[in-house]
């Protein structure tokens, strides 16, 4: 075996940056590190307070993070990983929160290219942020939590001819949180910044650009699917979709100007280049280390599972098999380039966290677990959507508050999971199990409820999420194309580190699925509150 026997997967998420180094041959974990934005003293100067680590909105519904955050966290994560492991890296692949975008000016592109220059990493007083941030056209990175672009999303849909037309072309029904609509809105709010913009990157392609020193690093198919600007079938920028976004934002320079600011689109396993000198000089990464095109957190997580996959992160994301776009879901490609369908429930773990915080302590997981053991599944009808919801698309709701922690918490767990299951029933029927990842896999009470609601055994893979998926995809990128499927299959049993199956309880199955049972009641109450029908099969 040669010295470059490891790969690194990095996930730049809403709350943290996570890294995992895998052995290319055994898929075993060599090293791990995590930088939590709100807790790490190296990031304290960014002024991220309690709650979601976002900047103060410039208008209602706008949600951004400082671009400096991603760069400071990247330097921090490399500092925390063992140098001996970094010195044996053959490839690095990234995952990043989907739909987030970074606007880079011409001088910023030159600063990124300068990271390849010898000596760029030797001045320890000059971090990535010091070198790149002065060249940004816009220092805020609008992220997936943005909910202020509904008018622009509606305009894109209307120009395309309605929900079916835009879905068949882009793979999704012009969601307000997707990059195209948010880009159009942001261009209205800061036209001067747009004018200065030379390259519009997604967060994943921006970080791949940083790692490779290639300011023109491509956007992959998976993250391209999350823009409402890519033709889902041809996997290329779509001039009709781009024109609709430009018109929706009244963007100066129109379609031609917007298209000129976008990088090319590439297969998620393509190579962006080799590591920039900055990282070789500062962290000892071999200069031959490849940088893979990278993708979004959902596509990279899906690498680790076949069939249905439920990711319990800041939002709850349900992924399933499918090669045909549905108006009710979003069609994407995973980190290996394979098609799948997904739905993202914005009010996921944040809803459960808000209940814990309201009754005392957001981090009191013991009390939360006790409530799930005490309150029978499917007995409390409590719905809470603190903001408008994207899956199923619906307004804010607050129904059935009990005034007691146990019942409010258990009821919110049931309704949140129940609505995800009802809305995803068309694409999560494949496979004999449902794979579950994310922080909430630590809760046996939640896993038992998932098993009963989906009527399948749960296969927990703990926190082997997007960073591990990115690392597995990196291994596949280095292998011949004919071997990639077999490698991915092996990874599911090794890198994902699955736990024991959790089977649904017959009593819970009856409570959720009996005629007139919980899911029937939930669908009826939700329809009455929103006018949206979620008929249970």
Buried (B, 14 or more C-beta within 10 A) or exposed (E): EEEBBBBBBBBBBBBBBBBBBBBBEEBEBBBBBBBEBBEBEBBEEBEBEEEBBBBEBEEEBBBBBBBBBBBBBBBBBBEBBEEEBBBBBBBBBBBBBBBBBBBBBBBBBBBBBBBBEEEBBEEEEEBBBBBBBEBBBBBBBBBBBBBBBBBBBBBBBBBBEEBEBBBBBBBBBBBBBBBBBBBBBBBBBBBEBBBBBBBBBBBBBBBBBBBBBBBBBBBBBBBBBBBBBBBBEEBEBBEBBBBBBBBBBEBEBBBEBBBEBBBEBBBBBBBBBBBBBBBBBBBBBBEEBBBBBBBBBBBBBBBBBBBBBBBBBBBBBBBBBBEEBBEBBBBBBBBBBBBBBBBBBBBBBBBBBBBBBEBEEBEBBEBBBBBBEEBEBBEBBBBBBEBBBBBBBBEEBEBBBBEBBBBBBBBBBBBBBBBBBBBBBEBBBEBEBBBBBBBBBBBBBBBBBBBBBBBBBBBBBBBBBBBBBBBBBBBBBBBEEEEBEEBBEBBBEBBBBBBEEBEBBEEBBBBBBEEEBBBBBBBBBBEEBBEBEBEBE
